[in-house]
Amino acid sequence: MLKSQVEPPSPSDLKVTIHNSLVRAAQGLTLSEKRIMSLAISKLDSRKPWTPERLQAKLTAAEFAEQFHIDINTAYKQLMSAGKRLYERSVFWAKPYKQGLTIKTHTRWVTSASYQLNEGWVAFVFNWELAPWLFQLHKEFTSYQLRQASALRSLYSWRLLELISQYKDTGWCQIAIDEFSHAMDASELQRANFAKIRTKMIEPAVKELTEKDGWLIEWSPIKAGRKVAALRFDFKRNPQGCLPLDEPAQNLASPPAALAAPKKRPRPARSTPADPAAPPVTLDLLEPAKGRRAPPPEFRALIRPRPAD
């Protein structure tokens, strides 16, 4: 290999590095979509400044299958299905404004998304408004190995992994229940009944992270009167490791010919330490997106109108 050529990192070396504000935002993704976004983010160089070219990403079914330990047929179906919905997905966050008011902001994950059925790939362009949360990250960021999440089968487990990874140097964190519910994309019904958050989100997530990613996690609710006001998590890596991952998928070279024209189906870590003594974190408003200004001139050429369904 020539010295000028750089060998791409293996699946076990890929890291996801994002700003803490993106960790705490409501990401609005399904598990398959989270896998796509995280695999694409792991290919970015978070230390460099963003450019229009660096916002472009392309993923194949073969690498998707290898990274997440699934067979090529499943990878192809998940990649194509999620690829069709990426343009509709948004990040949502809120920031205190004045006199008890908040500013609520939604912005798309991508400005365009394309997919090719026969060859089995998805290509998209990250929204330039998210660039400050993906590039030039020198402080207030969270970083973890993508393989830590590869075996997870619950989106809640993945989101809890990201939340505690912000504080992995301290070994504990306290998160306001509203902040936790927001990050987990909890419904209004779930927010109104803590028992649903406990049984549907926290307990299954803790169990899966313990079994599949080698964490030892204890948690407890913190009450203000009779109401749960915050959650405390104490955690560390299990020195005995975790259960082995599923067997790697075989025959990952290309999508099978039988899937070239798939039948239509009904739609159905390194981290900067956080101060454990600090009050519960609050969501930051994305400053570069303030005012919802138009994209910079050099980026407009990459923005294409959404194709008709």
PAFI-887267 format. One record per residue (C-alpha): residue in one letter; z, x, y. Coordinates in steps of 0.05 Angstrom, whole numbers, plus 5000, padded with zeros to 4 digits. Layout:
N
@res = a&c3 = Z&c1 = X&c2 = Y;
...
This chain:
309
@res = m&c3 = 5000&c1 = 5000&c2 = 5000;
@res = l&c3 = 4983&c1 = 5026&c2 = 5069;
@res = k&c3 = 5042&c1 = 5040&c2 = 5115;
@res = s&c3 = 5015&c1 = 4991&c2 = 5166;
@res = q&c3 = 5018&c1 = 4935&c2 = 5115;
@res = v&c3 = 5083&c1 = 4897&c2 = 5112;
@res = e&c3 = 5101&c1 = 4865&c2 = 5046;
@res = p&c3 = 5127&c1 = 4793&c2 = 5055;
@res = p&c3 = 5200&c1 = 4783&c2 = 5036;
@res = s&c3 = 5215&c1 = 4755&c2 = 4967;
@res = p&c3 = 5245&c1 = 4685&c2 = 4961;
@res = s&c3 = 5314&c1 = 4715&c2 = 4950;
@res = d&c3 = 5310&c1 = 4754&c2 = 5016;
@res = l&c3 = 5290&c1 = 4697&c2 = 5062;
@res = k&c3 = 5341&c1 = 4679&c2 = 5116;
@res = v&c3 = 5346&c1 = 4616&c2 = 5159;
@res = t&c3 = 5370&c1 = 4633&c2 = 5229;
@res = i&c3 = 5378&c1 = 4578&c2 = 5281;
@res = h&c3 = 5417&c1 = 4566&c2 = 5345;
@res = n&c3 = 5485&c1 = 4533&c2 = 5335;
@res = s&c3 = 5461&c1 = 4475&c2 = 5379;
@res = l&c3 = 5408&c1 = 4459&c2 = 5327;
@res = v&c3 = 5460&c1 = 4464&c2 = 5271;
@res = r&c3 = 5502&c1 = 4410&c2 = 5307;
@res = a&c3 = 5444&c1 = 4365&c2 = 5327;
@res = a&c3 = 5422&c1 = 4305&c2 = 5286;
@res = q&c3 = 5361&c1 = 4334&c2 = 5251;
@res = g&c3 = 5332&c1 = 4269&c2 = 5224;
@res = l&c3 = 5302&c1 = 4299&c2 = 5161;
@res = t&c3 = 5299&c1 = 4280&c2 = 5088;
@res = l&c3 = 5316&c1 = 4333&c2 = 5035;
@res = s&c3 = 5242&c1 = 4349&c2 = 5024;
@res = e&c3 = 5229&c1 = 4354&c2 = 5098;
@res = k&c3 = 5291&c1 = 4398&c2 = 5107;
@res = r&c3 = 5264&c1 = 4444&c2 = 5054;
@res = i&c3 = 5197&c1 = 4449&c2 = 5089;
@res = m&c3 = 5227&c1 = 4463&c2 = 5157;
@res = s&c3 = 5277&c1 = 4514&c2 = 5130;
@res = l&c3 = 5225&c1 = 4551&c2 = 5090;
@res = a&c3 = 5180&c1 = 4555&c2 = 5152;
@res = i&c3 = 5238&c1 = 4576&c2 = 5197;
@res = s&c3 = 5257&c1 = 4631&c2 = 5147;
@res = k&c3 = 5189&c1 = 4663&c2 = 5160;
@res = l&c3 = 5201&c1 = 4668&c2 = 5235;
@res = d&c3 = 5229&c1 = 4730&c2 = 5268;
@res = s&c3 = 5288&c1 = 4701&c2 = 5307;
@res = r&c3 = 5297&c1 = 4765&c2 = 5347;
@res = k&c3 = 5229&c1 = 4764&c2 = 5380;
@res = p&c3 = 5206&c1 = 4722&c2 = 5439;
@res = w&c3 = 5166&c1 = 4661&c2 = 5422;
@res = t&c3 = 5091&c1 = 4656&c2 = 5431;
@res = p&c3 = 5043&c1 = 4599&c2 = 5414;
@res = e&c3 = 5020&c1 = 4638&c2 = 5353;
@res = r&c3 = 5091&c1 = 4648&c2 = 5327;
@res = l&c3 = 5103&c1 = 4573&c2 = 5328;
@res = q&c3 = 5049&c1 = 4561&c2 = 5276;
@res = a&c3 = 5069&c1 = 4555&c2 = 5202;
@res = k&c3 = 5033&c1 = 4543&c2 = 5136;
@res = l&c3 = 5065&c1 = 4531&c2 = 5068;
@res = t&c3 = 5034&c1 = 4525&c2 = 4999;
@res = a&c3 = 5057&c1 = 4485&c2 = 4939;
@res = a&c3 = 5064&c1 = 4549&c2 = 4899;
@res = e&c3 = 5113&c1 = 4583&c2 = 4945;
@res = f&c3 = 5150&c1 = 4517&c2 = 4955;
@res = a&c3 = 5159&c1 = 4511&c2 = 4879;
@res = e&c3 = 5182&c1 = 4583&c2 = 4872;
@res = q&c3 = 5233&c1 = 4578&c2 = 4928;
@res = f&c3 = 5266&c1 = 4513&c2 = 4907;
@res = h&c3 = 5262&c1 = 4522&c2 = 4831;
@res = i&c3 = 5219&c1 = 4461&c2 = 4818;
@res = d&c3 = 5155&c1 = 4453&c2 = 4777;
@res = i&c3 = 5088&c1 = 4457&c2 = 4812;
@res = n&c3 = 5073&c1 = 4383&c2 = 4803;
@res = t&c3 = 5138&c1 = 4363&c2 = 4838;
@res = a&c3 = 5128&c1 = 4415&c2 = 4892;
@res = y&c3 = 5057&c1 = 4390&c2 = 4906;
@res = k&c3 = 5080&c1 = 4317&c2 = 4911;
@res = q&c3 = 5140&c1 = 4333&c2 = 4956;
@res = l&c3 = 5100&c1 = 4378&c2 = 5001;
@res = m&c3 = 5043&c1 = 4329&c2 = 5011;
@res = s&c3 = 5089&c1 = 4269&c2 = 5020;
@res = a&c3 = 5135&c1 = 4303&c2 = 5070;
@res = g&c3 = 5076&c1 = 4335&c2 = 5105;
@res = k&c3 = 5049&c1 = 4266&c2 = 5123;
@res = r&c3 = 5115&c1 = 4248&c2 = 5157;
@res = l&c3 = 5131&c1 = 4312&c2 = 5195;
@res = y&c3 = 5100&c1 = 4290&c2 = 5260;
@res = e&c3 = 5146&c1 = 4229&c2 = 5262;
@res = r&c3 = 5211&c1 = 4269&c2 = 5255;
@res = s&c3 = 5255&c1 = 4284&c2 = 5315;
@res = v&c3 = 5316&c1 = 4324&c2 = 5332;
@res = f&c3 = 5369&c1 = 4284&c2 = 5370;
@res = w&c3 = 5428&c1 = 4309&c2 = 5411;
@res = a&c3 = 5473&c1 = 4285&c2 = 5466;
@res = k&c3 = 5511&c1 = 4317&c2 = 5523;
@res = p&c3 = 5566&c1 = 4290&c2 = 5569;
@res = y&c3 = 5537&c1 = 4271&c2 = 5636;
@res = k&c3 = 5586&c1 = 4240&c2 = 5686;
@res = q&c3 = 5640&c1 = 4186&c2 = 5688;
@res = g&c3 = 5640&c1 = 4178&c2 = 5613;
@res = l&c3 = 5564&c1 = 4175&c2 = 5607;
@res = t&c3 = 5520&c1 = 4218&c2 = 5562;
@res = i&c3 = 5449&c1 = 4242&c2 = 5564;
@res = k&c3 = 5414&c1 = 4229&c2 = 5497;
@res = t&c3 = 5352&c1 = 4268&c2 = 5481;
@res = h&c3 = 5300&c1 = 4263&c2 = 5425;
@res = t&c3 = 5245&c1 = 4314&c2 = 5414;
@res = r&c3 = 5196&c1 = 4322&c2 = 5357;
@res = w&c3 = 5202&c1 = 4378&c2 = 5306;
@res = v&c3 = 5127&c1 = 4392&c2 = 5309;
@res = t&c3 = 5070&c1 = 4379&c2 = 5358;
@res = s&c3 = 5019&c1 = 4372&c2 = 5302;
@res = a&c3 = 5017&c1 = 4372&c2 = 5226;
@res = s&c3 = 4959&c1 = 4380&c2 = 5178;
@res = y&c3 = 4955&c1 = 4379&c2 = 5102;
@res = q&c3 = 4902&c1 = 4393&c2 = 5049;
@res = l&c3 = 4907&c1 = 4353&c2 = 4985;
@res = n&c3 = 4861&c1 = 4393&c2 = 4940;
@res = e&c3 = 4888&c1 = 4462&c2 = 4956;
@res = g&c3 = 4960&c1 = 4438&c2 = 4964;
@res = w&c3 = 4983&c1 = 4465&c2 = 5032;
@res = v&c3 = 5015&c1 = 4439&c2 = 5095;
@res = a&c3 = 5006&c1 = 4470&c2 = 5164;
@res = f&c3 = 5042&c1 = 4452&c2 = 5229;
@res = v&c3 = 5061&c1 = 4476&c2 = 5298;
@res = f&c3 = 5135&c1 = 4477&c2 = 5318;
@res = n&c3 = 5150&c1 = 4440&c2 = 5382;
@res = w&c3 = 5153&c1 = 4491&c2 = 5438;
@res = e&c3 = 5215&c1 = 4456&c2 = 5466;
@res = l&c3 = 5254&c1 = 4479&c2 = 5404;
@res = a&c3 = 5232&c1 = 4552&c2 = 5414;
@res = p&c3 = 5298&c1 = 4572&c2 = 5449;
@res = w&c3 = 5335&c1 = 4549&c2 = 5386;
@res = l&c3 = 5290&c1 = 4590&c2 = 5340;
@res = f&c3 = 5272&c1 = 4654&c2 = 5378;
@res = q&c3 = 5309&c1 = 4710&c2 = 5416;
@res = l&c3 = 5374&c1 = 4691&c2 = 5382;
@res = h&c3 = 5426&c1 = 4744&c2 = 5399;
@res = k&c3 = 5488&c1 = 4701&c2 = 5404;
@res = e&c3 = 5512&c1 = 4631&c2 = 5384;
@res = f&c3 = 5469&c1 = 4628&c2 = 5322;
@res = t&c3 = 5479&c1 = 4614&c2 = 5249;
@res = s&c3 = 5445&c1 = 4653&c2 = 5193;
@res = y&c3 = 5446&c1 = 4643&c2 = 5118;
@res = q&c3 = 5404&c1 = 4661&c2 = 5057;
@res = l&c3 = 5355&c1 = 4605&c2 = 5041;
@res = r&c3 = 5369&c1 = 4615&c2 = 4967;
@res = q&c3 = 5439&c1 = 4589&c2 = 4981;
@res = a&c3 = 5409&c1 = 4520&c2 = 4993;
@res = s&c3 = 5352&c1 = 4524&c2 = 4943;
@res = a&c3 = 5389&c1 = 4491&c2 = 4886;
@res = l&c3 = 5421&c1 = 4436&c2 = 4929;
@res = r&c3 = 5399&c1 = 4365&c2 = 4914;
@res = s&c3 = 5437&c1 = 4332&c2 = 4971;
@res = l&c3 = 5419&c1 = 4337&c2 = 5045;
@res = y&c3 = 5492&c1 = 4327&c2 = 5062;
@res = s&c3 = 5510&c1 = 4389&c2 = 5022;
@res = w&c3 = 5458&c1 = 4429&c2 = 5060;
@res = r&c3 = 5483&c1 = 4404&c2 = 5128;
@res = l&c3 = 5555&c1 = 4420&c2 = 5109;
@res = l&c3 = 5532&c1 = 4490&c2 = 5088;
@res = e&c3 = 5503&c1 = 4500&c2 = 5158;
@res = l&c3 = 5564&c1 = 4473&c2 = 5193;
@res = i&c3 = 5614&c1 = 4517&c2 = 5157;
@res = s&c3 = 5567&c1 = 4578&c2 = 5161;
@res = q&c3 = 5579&c1 = 4578&c2 = 5236;
@res = y&c3 = 5651&c1 = 4598&c2 = 5221;
@res = k&c3 = 5645&c1 = 4639&c2 = 5158;
@res = d&c3 = 5677&c1 = 4699&c2 = 5192;
@res = t&c3 = 5740&c1 = 4658&c2 = 5207;
@res = g&c3 = 5745&c1 = 4619&c2 = 5142;
@res = w&c3 = 5762&c1 = 4553&c2 = 5174;
@res = c&c3 = 5738&c1 = 4504&c2 = 5225;
@res = q&c3 = 5758&c1 = 4438&c2 = 5257;
@res = i&c3 = 5703&c1 = 4389&c2 = 5275;
@res = a&c3 = 5711&c1 = 4324&c2 = 5313;
@res = i&c3 = 5693&c1 = 4265&c2 = 5269;
@res = d&c3 = 5640&c1 = 4242&c2 = 5319;
@res = e&c3 = 5608&c1 = 4310&c2 = 5319;
@res = f&c3 = 5608&c1 = 4312&c2 = 5243;
@res = s&c3 = 5579&c1 = 4242&c2 = 5237;
@res = h&c3 = 5525&c1 = 4260&c2 = 5287;
@res = a&c3 = 5505&c1 = 4323&c2 = 5250;
@res = m&c3 = 5503&c1 = 4285&c2 = 5184;
@res = d&c3 = 5458&c1 = 4230&c2 = 5214;
@res = a&c3 = 5511&c1 = 4179&c2 = 5194;
@res = s&c3 = 5494&c1 = 4106&c2 = 5204;
@res = e&c3 = 5535&c1 = 4060&c2 = 5248;
@res = l&c3 = 5563&c1 = 4027&c2 = 5185;
@res = q&c3 = 5585&c1 = 4094&c2 = 5158;
@res = r&c3 = 5616&c1 = 4115&c2 = 5225;
@res = a&c3 = 5657&c1 = 4051&c2 = 5226;
@res = n&c3 = 5686&c1 = 4064&c2 = 5157;
@res = f&c3 = 5713&c1 = 4134&c2 = 5143;
@res = a&c3 = 5718&c1 = 4119&c2 = 5069;
@res = k&c3 = 5642&c1 = 4117&c2 = 5066;
@res = i&c3 = 5636&c1 = 4185&c2 = 5100;
@res = r&c3 = 5688&c1 = 4213&c2 = 5052;
@res = t&c3 = 5657&c1 = 4186&c2 = 4988;
@res = k&c3 = 5583&c1 = 4190&c2 = 5006;
@res = m&c3 = 5582&c1 = 4255&c2 = 5046;
@res = i&c3 = 5643&c1 = 4300&c2 = 5045;
@res = e&c3 = 5666&c1 = 4297&c2 = 4972;
@res = p&c3 = 5597&c1 = 4302&c2 = 4940;
@res = a&c3 = 5577&c1 = 4358&c2 = 4988;
@res = v&c3 = 5640&c1 = 4398&c2 = 4974;
@res = k&c3 = 5630&c1 = 4389&c2 = 4899;
@res = e&c3 = 5558&c1 = 4412&c2 = 4900;
@res = l&c3 = 5571&c1 = 4472&c2 = 4945;
@res = t&c3 = 5628&c1 = 4492&c2 = 4898;
@res = e&c3 = 5585&c1 = 4486&c2 = 4835;
@res = k&c3 = 5518&c1 = 4511&c2 = 4860;
@res = d&c3 = 5532&c1 = 4560&c2 = 4917;
@res = g&c3 = 5599&c1 = 4590&c2 = 4898;
@res = w&c3 = 5644&c1 = 4563&c2 = 4954;
@res = l&c3 = 5718&c1 = 4547&c2 = 4950;
@res = i&c3 = 5728&c1 = 4491&c2 = 5000;
@res = e&c3 = 5789&c1 = 4450&c2 = 5019;
@res = w&c3 = 5786&c1 = 4397&c2 = 5072;
@res = s&c3 = 5832&c1 = 4347&c2 = 5105;
@res = p&c3 = 5826&c1 = 4292&c2 = 5157;
@res = i&c3 = 5864&c1 = 4299&c2 = 5222;
@res = k&c3 = 5887&c1 = 4233&c2 = 5250;
@res = a&c3 = 5902&c1 = 4208&c2 = 5320;
@res = g&c3 = 5947&c1 = 4149&c2 = 5306;
@res = r&c3 = 5915&c1 = 4111&c2 = 5248;
@res = k&c3 = 5845&c1 = 4134&c2 = 5261;
@res = v&c3 = 5812&c1 = 4198&c2 = 5235;
@res = a&c3 = 5795&c1 = 4241&c2 = 5296;
@res = a&c3 = 5772&c1 = 4306&c2 = 5265;
@res = l&c3 = 5761&c1 = 4343&c2 = 5200;
@res = r&c3 = 5789&c1 = 4411&c2 = 5180;
@res = f&c3 = 5753&c1 = 4455&c2 = 5129;
@res = d&c3 = 5782&c1 = 4517&c2 = 5098;
@res = f&c3 = 5732&c1 = 4557&c2 = 5058;
@res = k&c3 = 5715&c1 = 4623&c2 = 5026;
@res = r&c3 = 5666&c1 = 4650&c2 = 4975;
@res = n&c3 = 5687&c1 = 4645&c2 = 4903;
@res = p&c3 = 5693&c1 = 4716&c2 = 4876;
@res = q&c3 = 5671&c1 = 4689&c2 = 4807;
@res = g&c3 = 5606&c1 = 4665&c2 = 4836;
@res = c&c3 = 5573&c1 = 4598&c2 = 4819;
@res = l&c3 = 5536&c1 = 4563&c2 = 4763;
@res = p&c3 = 5467&c1 = 4592&c2 = 4748;
@res = l&c3 = 5408&c1 = 4561&c2 = 4782;
@res = d&c3 = 5357&c1 = 4520&c2 = 4744;
@res = e&c3 = 5306&c1 = 4559&c2 = 4706;
@res = p&c3 = 5249&c1 = 4582&c2 = 4752;
@res = a&c3 = 5188&c1 = 4538&c2 = 4750;
@res = q&c3 = 5129&c1 = 4563&c2 = 4710;
@res = n&c3 = 5055&c1 = 4565&c2 = 4726;
@res = l&c3 = 5062&c1 = 4569&c2 = 4801;
@res = a&c3 = 4993&c1 = 4598&c2 = 4817;
@res = s&c3 = 4959&c1 = 4535&c2 = 4844;
@res = p&c3 = 4965&c1 = 4459&c2 = 4843;
@res = p&c3 = 4938&c1 = 4428&c2 = 4779;
@res = a&c3 = 4869&c1 = 4399&c2 = 4779;
@res = a&c3 = 4897&c1 = 4332&c2 = 4759;
@res = l&c3 = 4932&c1 = 4329&c2 = 4827;
@res = a&c3 = 4870&c1 = 4346&c2 = 4867;
@res = a&c3 = 4862&c1 = 4272&c2 = 4883;
@res = p&c3 = 4932&c1 = 4243&c2 = 4873;
@res = k&c3 = 4941&c1 = 4169&c2 = 4864;
@res = k&c3 = 4971&c1 = 4133&c2 = 4924;
@res = r&c3 = 5042&c1 = 4112&c2 = 4913;
@res = p&c3 = 5086&c1 = 4063&c2 = 4952;
@res = r&c3 = 5124&c1 = 4097&c2 = 5007;
@res = p&c3 = 5192&c1 = 4094&c2 = 4985;
@res = a&c3 = 5492&c1 = 4688&c2 = 5123;
@res = r&c3 = 5500&c1 = 4727&c2 = 5181;
@res = s&c3 = 5531&c1 = 4688&c2 = 5237;
@res = t&c3 = 5565&c1 = 4701&c2 = 5302;
@res = p&c3 = 5639&c1 = 4684&c2 = 5296;
@res = a&c3 = 5665&c1 = 4622&c2 = 5329;
@res = d&c3 = 5735&c1 = 4620&c2 = 5358;
@res = p&c3 = 5778&c1 = 4578&c2 = 5311;
@res = a&c3 = 5827&c1 = 4564&c2 = 5367;
@res = a&c3 = 5775&c1 = 4533&c2 = 5410;
@res = p&c3 = 5771&c1 = 4456&c2 = 5416;
@res = p&c3 = 5720&c1 = 4419&c2 = 5374;
@res = v&c3 = 5650&c1 = 4440&c2 = 5391;
@res = t&c3 = 5606&c1 = 4396&c2 = 5435;
@res = l&c3 = 5531&c1 = 4389&c2 = 5432;
@res = d&c3 = 5493&c1 = 4430&c2 = 5482;
@res = l&c3 = 5434&c1 = 4401&c2 = 5519;
@res = l&c3 = 5372&c1 = 4442&c2 = 5508;
@res = e&c3 = 5365&c1 = 4472&c2 = 5578;
@res = p&c3 = 5291&c1 = 4492&c2 = 5572;
@res = a&c3 = 5275&c1 = 4419&c2 = 5556;
@res = k&c3 = 5313&c1 = 4393&c2 = 5616;
@res = g&c3 = 5270&c1 = 4348&c2 = 5657;
@res = r&c3 = 5220&c1 = 4341&c2 = 5599;
@res = r&c3 = 5170&c1 = 4386&c2 = 5633;
@res = a&c3 = 5099&c1 = 4395&c2 = 5608;
@res = p&c3 = 5085&c1 = 4452&c2 = 5559;
@res = p&c3 = 5064&c1 = 4519&c2 = 5588;
@res = p&c3 = 4989&c1 = 4529&c2 = 5598;
@res = e&c3 = 4981&c1 = 4579&c2 = 5542;
@res = f&c3 = 5009&c1 = 4529&c2 = 5493;
@res = r&c3 = 4965&c1 = 4470&c2 = 5511;
@res = a&c3 = 4907&c1 = 4495&c2 = 5470;
@res = l&c3 = 4949&c1 = 4488&c2 = 5407;
@res = i&c3 = 4969&c1 = 4416&c2 = 5420;
@res = r&c3 = 4921&c1 = 4368&c2 = 5387;
@res = p&c3 = 4923&c1 = 4292&c2 = 5392;
@res = r&c3 = 4952&c1 = 4258&c2 = 5332;
@res = p&c3 = 4896&c1 = 4236&c2 = 5284;
@res = a&c3 = 4890&c1 = 4163&c2 = 5271;
@res = d&c3 = 4921&c1 = 4138&c2 = 5206;
